[in-house]
């Protein structure tokens, strides 16, 4: 047989099976952790058959062990229990099947389960899956609510009844799942992904009634916690009762203590909202009424002012004032003109009194030589000189005959 297969020299199926058997044989003895999905004790047979399932994946293996091995390690073993087996993988070449042959079986106790959960909790917390800053707020009134719970369970009844009691028109999309046992985790993850992909679902509720720590183990599974963390839709965890706190409670956006509490958190109370709306309307009406009353009082105050109540009164008052000012201005101008006229008359009288014409009017005359020089002394003219004699009215021409003897 060639080392490599070719189209011309392919390996038969038996060769493939033999090689798989050789590869698996090199694996040796290993410790395997899983959940018992099925336990078969055949009467009269010394061999016990178990189906060991991975709680986080849809994968199972058949485990064979002697009855003595089972009774020594887990005499009270039941389906759904968590066990650790020391086994050697075996490949049955003729049937082409893989199984585990166990020589030791240990049932995982409650203390060890809690220790594992605490270790997983620290791991998820360190990765930021519990960070409050990444948690999303629930919508005030979701358009549609996705519900993941057991079919016809008390948790389903509590959520639906209490939610519709608070808001009768609420719409639900219920996806029934297995909430306990080896198939619970894949079933819940599938429902979660289905609802998260639905654009009409605004919030998802995972609900389950109370139970023991072992019963609630699927809701502390790492795969489920990571699936909840990856959801884009807000998730409410309503698992068990108040003391129950599976790990999915820490990852979910909102943790409800009970399914009934989830109903109270997901929708508002219609009666409370109607009451709050009534109170808001009352406050709004009072505010509007008070505002209208204040504005009415302000308008009444403005309207009662004289400028609006008696608009002509202001015009009449201003008319009286303008008339008085006009009369005062007329009197003042008249007085000024009268005083100016008197001053002018006085000035004119003084001017006339000082004027040479007034002197001439009293009988005096002004004698001027031909050159216009005013004669003030007789010596300034000689006989025969022509003189001009200016009177108050008119002028005379004269000729000097000679000087007059004696004093003037």
C-alpha positions in Angstrom: 0.0 0.0 0.0 1.4 3.4 -1.0 2.0 6.1 1.6 0.0 8.6 -0.4 -3.3 8.1 -2.1 -3.7 9.1 -5.7 -6.5 9.1 -8.2 -4.9 6.1 -9.8 -4.2 4.3 -6.5 -6.9 5.4 -4.0 -7.2 4.0 -0.5 -10.0 1.6 0.2 -12.4 2.5 3.0 -10.9 -0.2 5.3 -7.5 1.5 5.0 -9.0 4.9 5.9 -10.6 3.2 8.9 -7.4 1.5 9.9 -5.4 4.8 9.7 -8.1 6.6 11.8 -7.8 3.8 14.3 -4.0 4.2 14.4 -4.3 8.0 14.8 -6.8 7.7 17.6 -4.7 5.0 19.3 -1.9 7.4 19.6 -4.1 9.8 21.7 -3.9 7.5 24.7 -5.9 7.9 28.0 -7.5 11.3 28.5 -9.8 12.9 31.1 -13.1 14.0 29.6 -15.7 16.3 31.1 -19.4 16.2 30.0 -23.0 15.8 30.8 -24.8 12.4 30.9 -27.4 12.5 28.2 -28.4 8.9 28.4 -27.5 6.0 30.8 -28.2 2.4 29.9 -27.8 -0.5 32.3 -28.6 -3.7 30.6 -29.9 -6.4 32.9 -27.4 -9.3 33.2 -24.7 -7.3 31.5 -21.5 -6.2 33.1 -21.1 -3.3 30.7 -22.8 0.1 31.1 -23.3 2.4 28.2 -23.4 6.2 28.6 -24.0 9.0 26.1 -21.7 11.9 27.1 -22.7 15.3 25.8 -20.9 18.6 25.6 -23.3 21.1 27.2 -22.1 23.9 25.0 -22.2 22.1 21.7 -24.5 19.7 19.9 -21.9 16.9 20.2 -22.0 13.5 22.0 -19.9 10.4 22.4 -20.7 6.9 23.6 -18.9 5.8 26.7 -18.6 2.2 27.8 -17.5 1.1 31.2 -17.9 -1.9 33.5 -20.7 -1.8 36.1 -18.0 -2.0 38.8 -16.3 1.2 37.5 -19.7 3.0 37.5 -20.7 1.8 41.0 -17.3 2.7 42.4 -17.3 6.3 41.1 -20.9 7.3 40.7 -23.4 4.7 42.0 -26.3 7.2 42.0 -25.6 8.6 38.6 -28.6 9.9 36.7 -29.2 11.5 33.3 -28.3 15.2 33.2 -25.5 14.8 35.8 -22.1 16.3 35.2 -19.2 13.7 35.2 -15.5 13.4 34.6 -14.3 10.1 33.0 -10.9 8.7 32.5 -11.1 7.0 29.2 -9.3 5.9 26.1 -10.8 6.7 22.7 -11.5 3.7 20.6 -12.3 3.5 16.9 -14.3 0.5 15.7 -12.9 0.1 12.3 -15.7 -2.3 11.1 -18.5 0.0 12.1 -16.6 3.3 11.6 -17.7 4.6 15.0 -15.8 6.3 17.9 -16.4 5.6 21.5 -14.7 6.1 24.9 -13.7 3.1 27.1 -13.6 4.4 30.7 -11.8 2.9 33.6 -12.8 5.6 36.1 -15.9 7.7 36.4 -16.3 10.7 38.8 -19.5 12.5 39.4 -18.9 16.3 39.7 -20.2 17.4 43.1 -22.0 20.6 44.0 -18.9 22.2 45.5 -16.8 21.5 42.5 -19.6 22.8 40.2 -19.7 26.1 42.2 -15.9 26.4 42.1 -16.0 26.0 38.3 -18.7 28.5 38.0 -16.7 31.0 40.2 -13.7 30.5 38.0 -15.7 31.0 34.8 -17.3 34.1 36.4 -13.9 35.6 37.0 -12.8 34.8 33.4 -15.9 36.4 31.9 -15.6 39.4 34.2 -12.0 39.9 33.2 -13.0 39.9 29.5 -15.5 42.6 30.1 -18.7 40.7 29.7 -20.1 42.1 32.9 -19.1 45.7 32.2 -22.1 48.0 33.1 -21.1 50.5 30.5 -21.8 48.2 27.6 -25.3 47.3 28.9 -28.1 48.8 26.8 -31.3 50.5 28.0 -34.6 48.8 27.5 -37.0 50.6 25.1 -39.9 52.4 26.9 -42.5 50.5 25.0 -41.2 47.7 22.8 -42.9 46.9 19.5 -42.5 43.2 20.0 -41.1 41.1 22.8 -39.2 37.9 22.3 -39.7 35.3 25.0 -37.4 32.2 25.5 -38.9 29.7 27.9 -40.1 26.2 28.4 -43.3 25.3 26.5 -46.5 25.9 28.6 -44.4 26.6 31.7 -45.3 28.6 34.8 -42.6 31.1 33.8 -44.2 31.6 30.4 -47.6 32.1 32.0 -46.3 34.6 34.5 -44.5 36.7 31.9 -47.4 36.7 29.4 -50.1 37.3 32.0 -48.4 40.0 34.0 -47.1 41.8 30.9 -50.6 41.9 29.2 -52.1 43.0 32.5 -49.8 46.0 32.5 -50.1 46.7 28.7 -52.9 44.7 27.0 -51.8 45.4 23.4 -48.2 44.0 23.9 -47.0 41.7 21.1 -45.0 38.5 21.9 -42.9 36.1 19.9 -42.5 33.0 22.0 -39.8 30.5 21.2 -40.2 27.3 23.4 -36.9 25.7 24.4 -35.5 23.1 26.7 -34.4 24.8 29.9 -32.9 21.8 31.6 -30.7 18.8 30.6 -28.0 18.2 28.1 -29.9 19.8 25.1 -30.8 23.0 27.0 -27.8 25.2 26.0 -27.9 24.5 22.2 -31.7 25.0 22.3 -31.5 28.3 24.1 -28.7 29.6 22.0 -30.6 28.8 18.8 -33.7 30.6 20.1 -31.6 33.6 21.1 -30.0 33.8 17.7 -33.4 33.5 16.0 -34.9 36.3 18.0 -31.9 38.5 17.7 -32.0 38.2 13.9 -35.7 39.3 13.9 -35.8 43.1 13.2 -39.3 43.4 14.7 -38.1 42.1 18.2 -37.0 45.0 20.4 -36.2 43.1 23.6 -35.6 39.5 24.5 -36.7 37.8 27.8 -35.1 34.5 29.0 -37.4 33.1 31.7 -37.3 30.0 33.8 -38.8 29.0 37.1 -36.8 28.1 40.2 -34.7 25.0 40.7 -31.6 23.6 42.1 -28.1 24.7 41.1 -27.8 21.7 38.9 -31.1 22.5 37.2 -29.9 26.1 36.5 -26.5 25.0 35.2 -27.4 25.7 31.5 -27.8 29.4 32.3 -24.3 29.5 33.6 -22.8 27.9 30.5 -20.0 29.9 28.9 -21.3 29.5 25.4 -24.7 30.9 26.4 -23.1 33.8 28.2 -21.1 34.7 25.1 -24.2 34.3 22.9 -26.1 36.8 25.1 -23.1 39.2 25.1 -23.0 39.1 21.3 -26.7 39.9 20.9 -27.5 43.4 19.4 -31.0 43.2 21.0 -31.3 44.0 24.8 -31.7 40.9 26.8 -33.6 40.5 30.2 -32.6 37.5 32.3 -35.4 36.2 34.5 -34.0 32.9 35.8 -35.2 31.3 39.0 -36.1 33.2 42.1 -34.5 36.1 43.9 -31.6 34.1 45.4 -30.8 32.4 42.1 -28.0 34.2 40.2 -26.7 32.2 37.2 -23.9 33.7 35.2 -26.2 34.8 32.4 -27.7 37.3 34.9 -24.4 39.2 35.0 -24.1 39.3 31.2 -27.7 40.3 30.4 -28.6 43.9 30.0 -31.2 43.7 32.8 -31.5 41.1 35.5 -35.0 40.4 36.8 -35.4 38.6 40.1 -38.4 36.6 38.8 -40.4 36.1 35.5 -43.0 38.4 37.1 -40.4 41.1 37.7 -39.3 40.8 34.1 -42.9 41.6 33.0 -42.8 44.7 35.2 -39.5 45.8 33.7 -40.3 45.3 30.0 -43.4 47.4 29.7 -44.9 50.3 31.6 -48.1 50.0 33.6 -51.0 51.4 31.4 -52.9 52.6 34.5 -49.8 54.4 35.8 -49.1 55.9 32.5 -52.8 57.1 32.2 -52.5 58.6 35.7 -49.2 60.3 34.9 -50.7 61.6 31.6 -53.6 63.0 33.6 -51.3 64.6 36.1 -49.2 66.1 33.3 -52.3 67.4 31.6 -53.5 68.9 34.8 -50.1 70.6 35.3 -50.2 71.8 31.7 -53.7 73.1 32.0 -52.9 75.0 35.2 -49.7 76.4 33.7 -51.6 77.6 30.6 -54.4 79.0 32.7 -52.0 80.9 34.9 -50.2 82.2 31.9 -53.4 83.3 30.3 -54.5 85.0 33.5 -51.2 86.7 33.9 -51.3 87.9 30.3 -55.0 89.0 30.7 -54.0 91.0 33.8 -51.2 92.6 31.9 -53.4 93.5 29.0 -56.0 94.9 31.4 -53.3 96.9 33.1 -52.1 98.2 29.7 -55.6 98.9 28.5 -56.4 100.9 31.7 -53.5 103.3 31.1 -54.7 106.8 30.0 -52.9 106.4 26.7 -55.2 103.6 25.7 -58.2 104.2 27.9 -58.6 107.9 26.8 -56.3 108.4 23.9 -57.7 111.8 23.0 -56.9 113.1 26.5 -53.2 113.0 25.8 -53.8 114.9 22.4 -56.0 117.5 24.1 -53.4 117.9 26.9 -50.7 118.3 24.4 -52.9 120.7 22.4 -53.4 122.9 25.5 -49.7 122.9 26.2 -48.9 123.7 22.5 -51.5 126.5 22.6 -50.1 127.9 25.8 -46.6 127.8 24.4 -47.7 129.4 21.2 -49.4 132.2 23.1 -46.4 132.6 25.3 -44.2 132.8 22.3 -46.5 135.4 20.7 -46.5 137.5 23.8 -42.7 137.2 24.1 -42.1 138.1 20.5 -44.5 141.1 20.8 -42.8 142.3 23.9 -39.4 142.0 22.2 -40.6 143.9 19.2 -42.2 146.6 21.3 -39.0 147.0 23.3 -37.0 147.1 20.1 -39.4 149.7 18.7 -39.0 151.9 21.8 -35.3 151.5 21.7 -35.3 152.5 18.0 -37.4 155.6 18.7 -35.1 156.6 21.6 -32.0 156.0 19.4 -33.6 158.0 16.6 -34.4 160.9 19.0 -30.9 160.9 20.3 -29.6 160.8 16.7 -31.7 163.6 15.7 -30.7 165.6 18.7 -27.1 165.1 17.8 -27.6 165.6 14.1 -26.4 168.8 12.4 -29.7 169.0 10.7 -31.4 169.5 14.0 -29.0 172.4 14.7 -29.8 174.0 11.4 -33.5 173.6 12.2 -33.0 175.9 15.1 -31.8 178.7 12.7 -28.2 177.9 12.3 -26.4 177.6 8.9 -23.3 176.0 7.6 -21.0 178.2 5.5 -18.6 176.5 3.1 -16.1 177.9 0.7 -16.2 176.9 -2.9 -13.8 174.1 -2.2 -16.1 172.7 0.5 -14.1 173.9 3.4 -16.4 174.8 6.4 -15.8 178.4 7.4 -15.4 178.7 11.1 -13.7 182.2 11.3 -14.1 185.4 9.3 -10.5 185.5 8.6 -10.8 182.3 6.6 -12.5 184.3 3.7 -11.8 187.4 1.8 -13.9 190.0 0.0 -15.4 188.7 -3.1 -15.1 185.0 -2.1 -18.1 182.9 -3.1 -19.7 181.0 -0.2 -22.3 178.3 0.0 -24.7 178.7 2.9 -26.5 175.5 3.9 -29.8 175.9 5.7 -32.1 173.5 7.3 -34.1 173.5 4.1 -32.2 174.3 1.0 -28.9 176.3 0.3 -28.0 179.9 -0.6 -25.1 181.2 -2.6 -23.4 184.3 -1.2 -20.5 186.6 -1.9 -18.3 188.1 0.8 -18.4 191.9 0.7 -15.8 192.4 3.3 -15.1 191.7 7.0 -17.5 193.1 9.5 -15.9 195.3 12.1 -16.4 194.7 15.7 -16.9 191.5 17.8 -19.3 189.0 16.6 
